[in-house]
Amino acid sequence: MVKEVKFMETKKAKIKREELHTYLVLEIGENPIQITLTDDNPNNVKSAFNLILKELKRGLFEFELEDESSDLYNNICIEYLNQLNAEIKTIHAELEEYELTVKE
């Protein structure tokens, strides 16, 4: 019996620090998703999650933070991505269970 091995794609996540705002930038498709870390905007997060969901239909992936700073934003983003990656795996399994993934 041969078990099928699935490879998970790793996508980049970066922290964009500006004078007024700081963002978590998720590299998805041609237009990276920016989640504002310095502003409480649920619609921004909802929009980002919808884009992640669309990409997830194509295949399983996870985000990996590329950031050299060891500041509070780095710590927040590491924890955020740990939770997001766990959610992504759960949701992808459900998408496959209900045959909602795209076969290429």
N, C-alpha and C positions, 0 to 999 in steps of 0.2 A: 504494500500500500504506500503510495507516494503522497506526501502531504504538500499541498500547494503553498509556496512561500510568497507572501506578499511584501513588497517593499514599500515603506512609508516615505513619502517625499518630505523633505525638511525645507520649510520656508523661513526666510529671514524676518526678524523683528528688530527694530532699532528704536532708540530713544532720540527724539528730536527736541533739543533744548533751545528755546528762544527766550528773549528778554521777558516777554509777557506770558507766554504759554509754553507748556511742555507736552509733547505728544508721544504716544506709542505708535510707531509706524509698522504696519503689517504688510509685507510684500506679497500681494495677491494679484495675479494677472497684470494687466498693463497699468492699472491705476492703484497704487498703494493705498491702503486704508489707514486713516489717521484717527486715533482715539485720543481725545483731549484729556490729559491727566489733571489739568489745573482748572477744570470747569466741570460742574455737575450738569451734564446734558444727557439725559436718558435716550433721547432720539438719536444722538450721535452713536451711542453704543448699540442701539437697536439696528440702525442702518448698517453698521459694521458687521454685526452678527448675521444679518440677512445676506450680505455679500460673501461672508465665510460659508454660509449654508449652501449658496449656489455653487461655490468652488468645491465643496465637500461632496457634492453629487458626482463629481468627476473622479474622485478617489481620495483615499485617506492621506492626511498630511499632519504635520505638527509644526509648531513655530519654535525657533531657537533664537534667543536674544543675543545680539552682537553689540555689546556695549562694554567699554573698558572702565567706566567710572564706577566707584563703589559708594554712590550716594543713595539718598532715600528713594529717588525715582528708579534706580536700578533694582533695589530691593522690592519695591512695589511691582515692577514689571515682571520680575522673576516669578513672584507669587501669582500674579495675574495670568501669566502664560502657563504656569503649572495647572491652574484651574481650567483655563481655556482648552489646553491640550487634552485634559481628562474629559471635558464635555465633548470635544470634537470626536474622540474615540467612541463615546457612548452614542452620540447622534449618528455617526457614520454606520455603526452596527445596526441601528434602527432603520436607517435609510436602506441598507442592504436587505434587512428582514422584510421590509415592505416593497422591495424591488423598485426603489426610487433612484437608484444610482444609474449613471450613464455608462453604458458598455461601449468601449471604443475599439 
